[in-house]
Amino acid sequence: MGRVQIGEFEELVLLVVAILHDNAYGISVMEEIENQTDRKINISAVHSALDRLETKGFVRSEVGGATAERGGRRKRFFKITMAGQSALDAVREQRNKLHDQIPNLGLKYVSI
């Protein structure tokens, strides 16, 4: 795989889609990101990231059945693709290489 073009927020969304597996749709992705990161995000940002990831071939989507709680509207479910998994692997490898090069500066860890 060539150079992976994925932003930090897209990476986060892609990770959560992989975590949620069969239950990844806009709201569930947003809620999981908020739960995992204590970060307040906008559903529009999640939908935009999901659209970009689908355009890049990192996720695929399909529409589920209509539900009464959504007024008959159907959910769009997302799944990670092999290309998406490869992208996550490449990003993790790149980050690990950088982390491995940090010299031991003798600094003590302080919880934030």
C-alpha positions as CSV (number, residue, x, y, z in Angstrom):
1,M,0.0,0.0,0.0
2,G,1.2,3.5,-0.9
3,R,1.2,6.5,1.4
4,V,-2.0,6.5,3.5
5,Q,-4.0,9.7,3.4
6,I,-6.0,9.8,6.6
7,G,-6.5,12.6,9.1
8,E,-6.5,12.2,12.9
9,F,-10.3,12.4,13.1
10,E,-10.8,10.0,10.2
11,E,-8.5,7.6,11.9
12,L,-10.6,7.8,15.1
13,V,-13.8,7.3,13.2
14,L,-12.3,4.3,11.3
15,L,-11.1,2.8,14.5
16,V,-14.5,3.1,16.1
17,V,-16.2,1.6,13.0
18,A,-13.9,-1.4,13.4
19,I,-14.7,-1.6,17.1
20,L,-18.5,-1.4,16.6
21,H,-18.3,-4.0,13.8
22,D,-22.0,-4.7,12.9
23,N,-23.4,-1.8,14.8
24,A,-21.5,1.2,13.3
25,Y,-23.8,3.9,12.1
26,G,-23.5,7.7,12.6
27,I,-25.0,8.1,16.1
28,S,-23.3,4.9,17.4
29,V,-19.9,6.1,16.1
30,M,-20.4,9.5,17.6
31,E,-21.4,8.1,21.0
32,E,-18.5,5.6,21.1
33,I,-16.0,8.3,20.2
34,E,-17.4,10.5,23.0
35,N,-17.4,7.6,25.5
36,Q,-13.8,6.5,24.6
37,T,-12.2,9.9,24.4
38,D,-14.3,12.3,26.5
39,R,-14.4,14.5,23.5
40,K,-17.6,16.2,22.4
41,I,-18.1,15.9,18.7
42,N,-20.8,16.9,16.1
43,I,-22.8,14.3,14.2
44,S,-22.2,16.3,11.0
45,A,-18.4,15.8,11.5
46,V,-18.9,12.1,11.9
47,H,-21.0,11.8,8.7
48,S,-18.5,13.9,6.8
49,A,-15.6,11.6,7.9
50,L,-17.6,8.5,7.1
51,D,-18.3,9.8,3.6
52,R,-14.6,10.6,3.1
53,L,-13.6,7.2,4.4
54,E,-16.1,5.5,2.0
55,T,-14.8,7.6,-0.9
56,K,-11.3,6.4,-0.1
57,G,-12.5,2.8,0.1
58,F,-11.7,2.4,3.8
59,V,-15.4,1.6,4.7
60,R,-18.4,0.4,2.9
61,S,-22.0,1.1,3.8
62,E,-25.4,-0.4,3.4
63,V,-28.8,0.7,4.5
64,G,-30.6,-1.3,7.2
65,G,-34.3,-1.8,7.7
66,A,-36.7,1.0,8.7
67,T,-37.4,1.3,12.5
68,A,-40.4,2.9,14.3
69,E,-38.1,4.8,16.7
70,R,-36.6,6.7,13.7
71,G,-40.0,7.5,12.2
72,G,-39.6,4.9,9.5
73,R,-36.1,6.1,8.5
74,R,-33.4,3.6,7.8
75,K,-29.9,3.5,9.3
76,R,-26.8,3.5,7.2
77,F,-24.4,1.0,8.6
78,F,-20.7,1.1,8.0
79,K,-18.1,-1.7,7.9
80,I,-14.3,-1.4,7.6
81,T,-12.9,-2.8,4.4
82,M,-9.6,-4.6,3.9
83,A,-8.2,-1.3,2.6
84,G,-9.4,0.3,5.8
85,Q,-7.7,-2.3,8.0
86,S,-4.5,-1.9,5.9
87,A,-4.7,1.9,6.4
88,L,-5.0,1.5,10.2
89,D,-2.1,-1.0,10.2
90,A,0.0,1.5,8.2
91,V,-0.8,4.4,10.5
92,R,-0.1,2.3,13.6
93,E,3.2,1.2,12.2
94,Q,4.2,4.8,11.3
95,R,3.3,6.0,14.8
96,N,5.1,3.1,16.5
97,K,8.3,3.9,14.5
98,L,8.1,7.5,15.7
99,H,7.4,6.5,19.3
100,D,10.3,4.0,19.2
101,Q,12.7,6.8,18.3
102,I,12.0,9.0,21.4
103,P,15.1,8.9,23.5
104,N,14.7,8.2,27.2
105,L,14.9,11.8,28.6
106,G,14.5,10.7,32.2
107,L,11.2,12.5,32.5
108,K,8.7,11.2,35.0
109,Y,5.1,10.5,33.9
110,V,2.6,12.8,35.4
111,S,-1.1,11.9,35.0
112,I,-3.0,14.7,33.3
